[in-house]
Amino acid sequence: MDQAGAPTVAELMALLATKAAEIATLEAEKDALARRILKLEEELALARLHRFAPRSEKHMDRIFNEAEQASHEGDAGEDHDDIDEPDAADLPDTELPETQKPAGKKRGRKPLPANLPRQRVEYDLAEDQQVCPCCSGRMHRMGEVVTEQLHVEVKATVLQNVRAKYACRHCDRTGITTPIILAPMPAQPLPGSIATASTLAFALVHKYVDGTPLYRLAQTFERAGVPVSRGALGHWVIGSSQRHLYRIYDALKLRLQSQDVIHGDETTVQVLKEEDKAPTSTSYMWAYRSGEDSQQPIVLFDYQPGRGQEYPQTFLGDYRGILMSDGYSAWRTLKGATHLGCMAHARRRFADALKARKKPGGTPAQALKFFDQLYRIERQARDEIPVEGETQADTMRRFRQKHSVPVLNALKAWLEAIAPKVVPDTKLGDAVSYTLNQWGYLMRYAQDGRMPIDNNLLERDIRIFATGRKSWLFCDTPDGARASAVIYSLMLTCRACGVEPLAWLRHVLTQLPQRPHGADIDDLLPFNFKKQA
């Protein structure tokens, strides 16, 4: 300061610099808080939608009435969604005609299947009612009106296995020992158990197809007058798997490893009595599936205590075909496979970004238009008829090269253009960075007609497991988890092959005990079984 007490120019400049630094710090904190608020608002919006809204991923812009839309436009300056909103995208012309909407399903009750047996129950007028109310003359029967109802009866019966017993009269009178010979009976699935092959099939289908927990299945048996404990049901499940069904599972595993295309994914499962792990810890079901066009559809689950890369490496070995998976790095460690990325995973991130917005449209909606174009091309490619000398895979590749590649190139260029303008720590930023990071895997499907565009085929199968998991919640032991993996695999393979699981299980559990280990069981595999009507 000078002698009069006034600050000098240097002191003022230093004070201004300090204030400017403080203002810059506050501005940075404000921006960070704004982005933090935006992220939390997106998480809250998605959590609410996840809990209350439908789970469909179909792209439909949300509808606002005119007053609400004008109100949002007037408050645009206060909407966090407008932070660094990039420009709109220019979609390339695919030169494809617009697809026709499928005709709606006819309403009304469907007729009962013709293959069901019919039992006639006739109703006739009494003798004194067969008189004309006008002239009191005798009426004649002119025809009949037939209506059909579905009649279901569930009955439990006891199968008595009566084995004839023979002895020798001569040896009985004169011999020291008397030989006694029993008539043989076929080997049973679980020796010493009261359950026949049909009973085991009934229990397994209820648990692994219908998602009924064992305690509720025990209640079902009790209502039918047959008390069967939950422990006995658990023995039936594990015994069926460990004694017989694993042979089918192993045979399917060998055939899966020889297929051109394999889908891979994983989902969680809780096992209570796992060694060196807390009951609340997370284990995994690793899922594998053959391609959609496979002549031998196979779906296999593999229970493992963790999510490490060693599990798919052990299961698939030195597989050198095409492997479709999401962006999880463990799958990419299979060096011999040709890896694909799931386009649905990338699309789903933009769908989440759109759901998290306060206003419809914007950059996420623009991105979804690219994905919608790619999927429309896929649907039309499936309907394309191969020219002479061309396989279906060749036709798919030619169609994709002509129509999908320009859209993929335009999508990548647009994402690279908007990436610097997008706020990183948001749903939109996550979607853009994920798609660009996975781009080499995502666009590879256009190079080969055998390659799928996404992993939805396997995710639909996993959904069956996830739905059942909501009912039974956890597995008690690792043996139970492994048995569940085997039986879920067989039930989902039956579903993929169009085979009725109850009839298949009944047949397999009757035949397998009669066949020694090492015997040919190809005829028992689901894709060789008679398909359901």
C-alpha positions as CSV (number, residue, x, y, z in Angstrom):
1,M,0.0,0.0,0.0
2,D,1.1,3.7,-0.5
3,Q,1.4,6.2,2.3
4,A,-2.3,7.2,2.1
5,G,-3.4,3.5,2.7
6,A,-4.7,2.9,-0.9
7,P,-3.6,-0.5,-2.5
8,T,-1.0,-0.3,-5.2
9,V,-1.6,-1.5,-8.8
10,A,0.4,-4.6,-8.2
11,E,-1.7,-5.5,-5.1
12,L,-4.9,-4.9,-7.1
13,M,-3.7,-7.1,-9.9
14,A,-2.9,-9.9,-7.5
15,L,-6.3,-9.5,-5.9
16,L,-8.0,-9.7,-9.3
17,A,-6.0,-12.8,-10.2
18,T,-7.0,-14.4,-6.9
19,K,-10.7,-13.6,-7.5
20,A,-10.5,-14.8,-11.1
21,A,-9.0,-18.1,-9.9
22,E,-11.7,-18.5,-7.3
23,I,-14.4,-17.7,-9.9
24,A,-12.8,-20.3,-12.3
25,T,-12.8,-22.9,-9.5
26,L,-16.5,-22.2,-8.7
27,E,-17.4,-22.4,-12.3
28,A,-15.6,-25.8,-12.6
29,E,-17.4,-27.0,-9.5
30,K,-20.7,-25.7,-10.9
31,D,-20.1,-27.6,-14.1
32,A,-19.1,-30.8,-12.3
33,L,-22.2,-30.5,-10.1
34,A,-24.4,-29.9,-13.1
35,R,-23.0,-33.1,-14.7
36,R,-23.4,-35.0,-11.5
37,I,-27.0,-33.9,-11.2
38,L,-27.6,-34.9,-14.8
39,K,-26.1,-38.3,-14.2
40,L,-28.2,-38.9,-11.0
41,E,-31.4,-37.7,-12.8
42,E,-30.7,-40.2,-15.6
43,E,-30.1,-43.0,-13.1
44,L,-33.3,-42.1,-11.2
45,A,-35.4,-41.9,-14.4
46,L,-34.0,-45.3,-15.6
47,A,-34.6,-46.9,-12.1
48,R,-38.3,-45.7,-12.2
49,L,-38.7,-47.0,-15.8
50,H,-37.1,-50.3,-14.8
51,R,-39.5,-50.7,-11.9
52,F,-42.7,-49.4,-13.3
53,A,-42.6,-49.2,-17.1
54,P,-42.7,-52.0,-19.7
55,R,-39.4,-53.6,-20.6
56,S,-39.9,-53.5,-24.3
57,E,-37.0,-52.0,-26.3
58,K,-39.1,-51.0,-29.3
59,H,-38.3,-47.5,-30.4
60,M,-41.3,-45.2,-29.9
61,D,-40.9,-41.5,-29.3
62,R,-42.8,-40.5,-26.2
63,I,-45.9,-38.4,-26.9
64,F,-46.5,-35.0,-25.3
65,N,-49.5,-32.9,-25.8
66,E,-49.0,-29.5,-27.4
67,A,-49.1,-27.5,-24.2
68,E,-46.6,-29.7,-22.5
69,Q,-44.3,-29.6,-25.5
70,A,-44.4,-25.8,-25.6
71,S,-43.7,-25.7,-21.9
72,H,-40.6,-27.8,-22.4
73,E,-39.4,-25.7,-25.3
74,G,-39.8,-22.6,-23.2
75,D,-37.7,-24.1,-20.4
76,A,-35.0,-25.3,-22.8
77,G,-32.4,-23.2,-21.1
78,E,-33.0,-24.9,-17.8
79,D,-32.9,-28.5,-19.2
80,H,-29.8,-30.4,-18.5
81,D,-30.4,-32.5,-21.7
82,D,-29.4,-29.5,-23.8
83,I,-25.8,-29.6,-22.5
84,D,-23.6,-30.0,-25.6
85,E,-26.4,-31.4,-27.7
86,P,-24.8,-32.4,-31.1
87,D,-26.2,-31.9,-34.5
88,A,-28.8,-34.2,-36.1
89,A,-27.6,-37.1,-38.3
90,D,-28.1,-37.6,-42.0
91,L,-29.1,-41.2,-42.7
92,P,-28.0,-42.8,-46.0
93,D,-30.6,-44.0,-48.4
94,T,-30.6,-47.8,-48.3
95,E,-32.6,-48.1,-51.6
96,L,-34.9,-50.6,-50.0
97,P,-38.7,-50.5,-50.1
98,E,-40.6,-49.8,-47.0
99,T,-41.5,-53.0,-45.2
100,Q,-45.2,-53.9,-44.9
101,K,-46.6,-54.1,-41.5
102,P,-47.6,-57.7,-40.6
103,A,-51.3,-58.4,-40.6
104,G,-52.8,-58.4,-37.2
105,K,-53.8,-61.6,-35.5
106,K,-57.4,-62.7,-35.8
107,R,-59.3,-62.3,-32.7
108,G,-61.4,-64.9,-31.1
109,R,-60.9,-68.3,-29.5
110,K,-58.8,-70.8,-31.4
111,P,-60.2,-74.2,-32.0
112,L,-59.0,-77.0,-29.8
113,P,-56.2,-79.2,-31.4
114,A,-57.5,-81.8,-33.7
115,N,-55.1,-84.5,-32.4
116,L,-56.7,-84.4,-28.9
117,P,-59.0,-87.4,-28.3
118,R,-62.7,-86.7,-28.2
119,Q,-65.2,-88.1,-25.8
120,R,-68.9,-87.6,-26.7
121,V,-71.3,-86.6,-23.9
122,E,-74.8,-86.7,-25.3
123,Y,-77.8,-84.7,-24.0
124,D,-81.3,-85.6,-25.2
125,L,-84.8,-84.5,-24.4
126,A,-86.9,-86.6,-22.1
127,E,-89.7,-88.6,-23.7
128,D,-92.4,-86.3,-22.4
129,Q,-90.5,-83.2,-23.8
130,Q,-90.4,-84.6,-27.4
131,V,-93.9,-83.3,-28.0
132,C,-94.6,-80.3,-30.2
133,P,-95.8,-77.3,-28.1
134,C,-98.1,-76.1,-31.0
135,C,-99.9,-79.2,-32.2
136,S,-98.9,-81.8,-29.6
137,G,-97.6,-84.1,-32.3
138,R,-94.5,-86.2,-32.0
139,M,-91.2,-84.4,-32.9
140,H,-88.4,-86.0,-34.9
141,R,-84.6,-85.6,-34.3
142,M,-83.3,-83.3,-37.1
143,G,-79.7,-83.1,-36.1
144,E,-77.4,-82.0,-33.2
145,V,-75.4,-79.0,-32.0
146,V,-71.8,-79.9,-31.0
147,T,-69.7,-77.6,-28.7
148,E,-66.3,-78.5,-27.4
149,Q,-64.7,-77.9,-24.0
150,L,-61.2,-78.6,-22.8
151,H,-61.3,-81.3,-20.1
152,V,-58.1,-82.0,-18.1
153,E,-57.6,-84.6,-15.4
154,V,-54.4,-85.1,-13.4
155,K,-54.4,-88.5,-11.7
156,A,-51.7,-90.2,-9.7
157,T,-51.6,-94.0,-10.0
158,V,-49.4,-96.7,-8.5
159,L,-47.5,-98.9,-10.9
160,Q,-47.1,-102.4,-9.3
161,N,-44.1,-104.2,-10.7
162,V,-45.0,-107.9,-10.3
163,R,-42.0,-110.2,-10.9
164,A,-42.7,-113.9,-11.2
165,K,-40.6,-116.0,-8.8
166,Y,-39.6,-119.6,-9.7
167,A,-38.1,-122.5,-7.7
168,C,-37.4,-126.2,-8.5
169,R,-39.6,-128.8,-6.8
170,H,-37.0,-131.5,-7.2
171,C,-34.2,-129.5,-5.6
172,D,-36.6,-128.5,-2.9
173,R,-37.2,-132.2,-2.0
174,T,-33.8,-133.6,-2.6
175,G,-31.2,-130.9,-2.8
176,I,-29.2,-129.1,-0.2
177,T,-30.0,-125.7,-1.8
178,T,-33.0,-124.6,-3.7
179,P,-32.4,-122.1,-6.6
180,I,-34.9,-119.3,-6.8
181,I,-35.1,-117.3,-10.0
182,L,-36.9,-113.9,-10.3
183,A,-38.2,-112.6,-13.7
184,P,-36.0,-109.6,-14.7
185,M,-37.5,-106.2,-15.0
186,P,-36.0,-103.2,-16.9
187,A,-33.4,-101.1,-15.1
188,Q,-35.0,-98.1,-13.4
189,P,-33.8,-94.5,-13.5
190,L,-33.3,-94.3,-9.8
191,P,-33.1,-97.8,-8.2
192,G,-34.9,-98.0,-4.9
193,S,-36.9,-94.8,-5.6
194,I,-40.7,-94.7,-5.9
195,A,-40.4,-92.4,-9.0
196,T,-40.8,-93.9,-12.5
197,A,-39.4,-92.2,-15.6
198,S,-42.8,-90.5,-16.1
199,T,-42.8,-89.1,-12.6
200,L,-39.3,-87.8,-12.9
201,A,-40.1,-86.1,-16.2
202,F,-43.2,-84.6,-14.6
203,A,-41.2,-83.1,-11.7
204,L,-38.3,-81.8,-13.9
205,V,-40.6,-80.1,-16.4
206,H,-42.5,-78.4,-13.6
207,K,-39.3,-77.0,-12.1
208,Y,-37.2,-76.2,-15.2
209,V,-39.9,-75.4,-17.8
210,D,-42.7,-74.0,-15.7
211,G,-40.4,-72.4,-13.0
212,T,-42.1,-74.1,-10.0
213,P,-39.9,-74.3,-6.9
214,L,-39.5,-77.7,-5.3
215,Y,-41.5,-76.7,-2.1
216,R,-44.5,-75.8,-4.3
217,L,-44.1,-79.0,-6.3
218,A,-44.2,-80.9,-3.0
219,Q,-47.4,-79.1,-2.2
220,T,-48.8,-80.2,-5.6
221,F,-48.1,-83.8,-4.8
222,E,-49.6,-83.5,-1.4
223,R,-52.8,-82.1,-2.8
224,A,-52.9,-85.2,-5.1
225,G,-52.8,-87.4,-2.0
226,V,-49.1,-88.4,-2.5
227,P,-46.9,-86.9,0.2
228,V,-43.4,-86.4,-1.3
229,S,-40.9,-84.4,0.7
230,R,-38.8,-81.6,-0.8
231,G,-35.7,-83.6,0.0
232,A,-36.9,-86.5,-2.1
233,L,-37.7,-84.1,-5.0
234,G,-34.1,-82.7,-4.7
235,H,-32.8,-86.3,-4.8
236,W,-34.8,-86.9,-8.0
237,V,-33.4,-83.8,-9.7
238,I,-29.8,-84.4,-8.8
239,G,-30.0,-88.2,-9.3
240,S,-31.6,-87.8,-12.7
241,S,-28.8,-85.5,-13.8
242,Q,-25.8,-87.3,-12.3
243,R,-26.9,-90.8,-13.3
244,H,-28.3,-90.2,-16.8
245,L,-28.9,-86.8,-18.2
246,Y,-25.3,-85.7,-18.0
247,R,-24.6,-88.2,-20.8
248,I,-26.9,-86.3,-23.1
249,Y,-25.3,-83.0,-22.0
250,D,-21.8,-84.3,-22.8
251,A,-22.9,-85.5,-26.2
252,L,-24.4,-82.1,-27.0
253,K,-21.3,-80.3,-25.8
254,L,-19.1,-82.2,-28.3
255,R,-21.5,-81.3,-31.1
256,L,-21.7,-77.7,-30.1
257,Q,-17.9,-77.3,-30.2
258,S,-17.9,-78.4,-33.8
259,Q,-20.5,-75.8,-35.0
260,D,-19.6,-72.8,-37.1
261,V,-21.3,-70.2,-34.8
262,I,-21.6,-70.1,-31.0
263,H,-23.3,-67.5,-29.0
264,G,-21.9,-66.8,-25.5
265,D,-23.2,-65.0,-22.4
266,E,-23.4,-65.3,-18.6
267,T,-25.8,-64.6,-15.9
268,T,-25.8,-64.7,-12.1
269,V,-26.9,-67.4,-9.7
270,Q,-26.7,-67.7,-5.9
271,V,-25.4,-70.9,-4.3
272,L,-25.7,-71.1,-0.5
273,K,-23.3,-73.8,0.4
274,E,-20.3,-73.1,-1.8
275,E,-16.9,-73.9,-0.4
276,D,-14.9,-70.9,0.8
277,K,-17.6,-68.5,-0.3
278,A,-20.3,-66.6,1.7
279,P,-23.9,-67.7,1.1
280,T,-24.6,-64.2,-0.3
281,S,-21.8,-64.3,-2.8
282,T,-22.5,-64.4,-6.6
283,S,-21.8,-67.4,-8.8
284,Y,-22.5,-67.6,-12.6
285,M,-24.3,-69.7,-15.2
286,W,-22.3,-69.4,-18.4
287,A,-24.5,-69.9,-21.4
288,Y,-23.6,-71.2,-24.9
289,R,-25.9,-71.6,-27.9
290,S,-25.6,-72.7,-31.5
291,G,-26.4,-70.3,-34.4
292,E,-30.0,-69.6,-35.4
293,D,-29.6,-71.5,-38.7
294,S,-28.0,-74.6,-37.2
295,Q,-29.4,-78.0,-38.2
296,Q,-28.7,-79.2,-34.6
297,P,-29.9,-76.4,-32.2
298,I,-28.1,-76.7,-28.9
299,V,-28.3,-74.6,-25.7
300,L,-26.0,-75.4,-22.8
301,F,-25.5,-73.9,-19.4
302,D,-22.3,-74.3,-17.4
303,Y,-22.3,-73.5,-13.7
304,Q,-19.1,-71.9,-12.4
305,P,-18.3,-70.1,-9.1
306,G,-16.8,-67.1,-10.8
307,R,-16.7,-64.9,-13.9
308,G,-13.0,-65.4,-14.9
309,Q,-11.7,-66.0,-18.4
310,E,-10.7,-69.5,-17.5
311,Y,-14.3,-70.7,-17.6
312,P,-15.1,-70.1,-21.3
313,Q,-11.6,-71.1,-22.2
314,T,-12.1,-74.5,-20.5
315,F,-15.6,-75.0,-21.9
316,L,-14.8,-74.1,-25.5
317,G,-11.2,-75.3,-25.6
318,D,-9.5,-74.4,-28.9
319,Y,-12.7,-73.4,-30.6
320,R,-11.9,-71.7,-34.0
321,G,-15.3,-70.8,-35.2
322,I,-17.4,-67.6,-34.9
323,L,-18.1,-66.5,-31.3
324,M,-20.8,-63.9,-30.7
325,S,-20.7,-62.2,-27.2
326,D,-21.1,-58.8,-25.5
327,G,-18.2,-56.5,-24.7
328,Y,-17.1,-58.5,-21.6
329,S,-13.3,-59.1,-22.0
330,A,-13.3,-62.7,-20.8
331,W,-14.8,-63.8,-24.1
332,R,-12.2,-62.0,-26.1
333,T,-9.5,-64.2,-24.6
334,L,-10.3,-67.1,-26.8
335,K,-7.5,-66.5,-29.3
336,G,-8.6,-69.0,-32.1
337,A,-12.2,-67.7,-32.4
338,T,-13.5,-64.9,-34.7
339,H,-15.2,-62.5,-32.3
340,L,-18.4,-60.6,-33.0
341,G,-19.9,-57.8,-31.0
342,C,-23.6,-57.5,-30.1
343,M,-25.4,-54.7,-32.0
344,A,-28.3,-55.0,-29.6
345,H,-26.1,-54.1,-26.6
346,A,-24.9,-50.9,-28.4
347,R,-28.5,-50.1,-29.3
348,R,-29.7,-50.7,-25.8
349,R,-27.4,-48.0,-24.4
350,F,-28.8,-45.4,-26.7
351,A,-32.3,-46.6,-25.8
352,D,-31.4,-46.1,-22.1
353,A,-30.1,-42.6,-22.9
354,L,-33.4,-41.8,-24.6
355,K,-35.4,-43.0,-21.7
356,A,-33.3,-40.9,-19.3
357,R,-34.0,-37.7,-21.2
358,K,-36.6,-35.2,-20.0
359,K,-37.6,-34.4,-23.6
360,P,-38.2,-36.8,-26.5
361,G,-35.9,-37.0,-29.6
362,G,-32.4,-35.6,-29.6
363,T,-29.2,-37.4,-30.2
364,P,-30.3,-40.8,-28.8
365,A,-33.3,-40.9,-31.0
366,Q,-31.1,-40.0,-34.0
367,A,-28.8,-42.9,-33.1
368,L,-31.7,-45.3,-32.8
369,K,-32.7,-44.5,-36.4
370,F,-29.4,-45.9,-37.6
371,F,-29.9,-49.1,-35.6
372,D,-33.5,-49.3,-36.8
373,Q,-32.3,-49.1,-40.4
374,L,-29.7,-51.9,-39.8
375,Y,-32.3,-54.2,-38.3
376,R,-34.8,-53.4,-41.2
377,I,-32.1,-54.5,-43.6
378,E,-31.5,-57.7,-41.6
379,R,-35.2,-58.6,-41.8
380,Q,-35.3,-58.1,-45.5
381,A,-32.1,-60.0,-46.0
382,R,-33.7,-63.0,-44.3
383,D,-36.4,-62.9,-47.0
384,E,-34.0,-62.6,-49.9
385,I,-34.1,-65.6,-52.2
386,P,-30.6,-66.9,-53.2
387,V,-29.7,-66.8,-56.9
388,E,-28.6,-69.9,-58.7
389,G,-25.4,-71.3,-57.3
390,E,-25.6,-69.1,-54.1
391,T,-26.0,-70.3,-50.6
392,Q,-28.2,-68.4,-48.1
393,A,-25.0,-67.2,-46.4
394,D,-23.7,-65.8,-49.7
395,T,-27.0,-64.0,-50.2
396,M,-26.9,-62.5,-46.7
397,R,-23.4,-61.3,-47.2
398,R,-24.1,-59.7,-50.6
399,F,-27.2,-58.0,-49.2
400,R,-25.4,-56.7,-46.2
401,Q,-22.4,-55.4,-48.3
402,K,-24.8,-53.5,-50.5
403,H,-27.2,-52.1,-47.9
404,S,-25.8,-52.4,-44.4
405,V,-22.2,-51.3,-45.0
406,P,-23.2,-47.7,-46.1
407,V,-25.3,-47.4,-43.0
408,L,-22.5,-48.7,-40.8
409,N,-20.0,-46.3,-42.3
410,A,-22.4,-43.3,-41.8
411,L,-23.1,-44.3,-38.2
412,K,-19.4,-44.5,-37.4
413,A,-18.7,-41.1,-39.0
414,W,-21.6,-39.5,-37.2
415,L,-20.5,-41.0,-33.8
416,E,-16.9,-39.8,-34.3
417,A,-18.2,-36.3,-35.1
418,I,-20.4,-36.0,-32.0
419,A,-18.1,-37.8,-29.6
420,P,-16.1,-34.6,-28.6
421,K,-19.4,-32.7,-28.0
422,V,-21.0,-35.3,-25.8
423,V,-20.7,-35.0,-22.0
424,P,-18.7,-38.1,-21.0
425,D,-20.2,-39.1,-17.7
426,T,-23.8,-39.5,-19.0
427,K,-25.9,-42.3,-20.5
428,L,-25.3,-40.8,-24.0
429,G,-21.6,-40.4,-23.4
430,D,-21.5,-44.1,-22.3
431,A,-23.4,-45.2,-25.4
432,V,-21.2,-43.3,-27.8
433,S,-17.9,-44.5,-26.2
434,Y,-19.1,-48.1,-25.9
435,T,-20.1,-48.2,-29.6
436,L,-16.9,-46.7,-30.8
437,N,-14.7,-48.9,-28.6
438,Q,-16.5,-52.0,-29.8
439,W,-16.8,-50.9,-33.4
440,G,-14.3,-53.5,-34.9
441,Y,-16.5,-56.3,-33.4
442,L,-19.8,-54.7,-34.1
443,M,-19.4,-54.2,-37.9
444,R,-17.7,-57.6,-38.6
445,Y,-21.1,-59.3,-39.1
446,A,-21.4,-57.7,-42.5
447,Q,-18.4,-59.6,-43.8
448,D,-20.0,-63.1,-43.5
449,G,-23.6,-64.2,-44.1
450,R,-23.3,-66.8,-41.3
451,M,-22.6,-64.2,-38.7
452,P,-25.5,-62.9,-36.5
453,I,-26.0,-59.2,-35.9
454,D,-26.6,-59.6,-32.2
455,N,-26.8,-62.0,-29.2
456,N,-30.6,-61.8,-28.8
457,L,-31.0,-65.4,-29.7
458,L,-29.2,-66.5,-26.5
459,E,-30.6,-63.7,-24.4
460,R,-34.1,-65.0,-25.0
461,D,-33.0,-68.4,-23.7
462,I,-31.4,-66.9,-20.6
463,R,-34.6,-65.1,-19.9
464,I,-36.3,-68.5,-19.2
465,F,-33.6,-69.2,-16.6
466,A,-33.9,-65.7,-15.1
467,T,-37.7,-66.0,-14.9
468,G,-37.4,-69.3,-13.0
469,R,-34.7,-67.8,-10.7
470,K,-37.3,-65.3,-9.5
471,S,-39.3,-68.2,-8.1
472,W,-36.6,-70.5,-6.6
473,L,-34.2,-67.6,-5.8
474,F,-31.0,-69.8,-5.1
475,C,-29.4,-73.2,-5.3
476,D,-28.6,-74.9,-2.0
477,T,-25.4,-76.8,-3.1
478,P,-23.0,-76.8,-6.0
479,D,-24.3,-80.3,-6.9
480,G,-27.8,-78.8,-7.2
481,A,-26.4,-75.9,-9.3
482,R,-24.7,-78.3,-11.7
483,A,-27.8,-80.5,-11.9
484,S,-29.8,-77.4,-12.7
485,A,-27.3,-76.4,-15.4
486,V,-27.7,-79.8,-17.1
487,I,-31.5,-79.9,-16.9
488,Y,-32.0,-76.3,-18.0
489,S,-29.7,-77.0,-20.9
490,L,-31.7,-80.0,-22.0
491,M,-35.0,-78.2,-21.6
492,L,-33.9,-75.2,-23.6
493,T,-32.4,-77.4,-26.3
494,C,-35.8,-79.1,-26.6
495,R,-37.4,-75.7,-26.9
496,A,-34.9,-74.7,-29.6
497,C,-35.6,-78.0,-31.5
498,G,-39.4,-77.8,-31.2
499,V,-39.6,-80.9,-29.1
500,E,-42.1,-81.5,-26.3
501,P,-39.9,-81.7,-23.2
502,L,-42.2,-84.0,-21.1
503,A,-42.4,-86.6,-23.9
504,W,-38.7,-86.4,-24.6
505,L,-37.7,-86.7,-20.9
506,R,-40.0,-89.6,-20.4
507,H,-38.5,-91.4,-23.3
508,V,-34.9,-90.6,-22.4
509,L,-35.2,-91.5,-18.7
510,T,-36.7,-94.9,-19.8
511,Q,-34.1,-95.6,-22.4
512,L,-30.8,-94.4,-20.8
513,P,-30.8,-96.8,-17.9
514,Q,-31.0,-99.7,-20.4
515,R,-27.9,-98.5,-22.3
516,P,-24.4,-99.0,-20.9
517,H,-21.9,-96.3,-20.8
518,G,-20.2,-95.9,-24.1
519,A,-23.3,-97.1,-26.0
520,D,-24.6,-95.0,-28.9
521,I,-27.2,-92.5,-27.8
522,D,-27.5,-90.3,-30.9
523,D,-31.1,-91.2,-31.4
524,L,-31.9,-89.8,-27.9
525,L,-30.6,-86.3,-28.7
526,P,-33.4,-83.7,-28.9
527,F,-32.8,-82.8,-32.5
528,N,-33.2,-86.5,-33.5
529,F,-36.4,-86.9,-31.5
530,K,-39.8,-86.6,-33.1
531,K,-40.8,-82.9,-33.4
532,Q,-44.1,-81.8,-31.7
533,A,-47.0,-80.9,-34.0
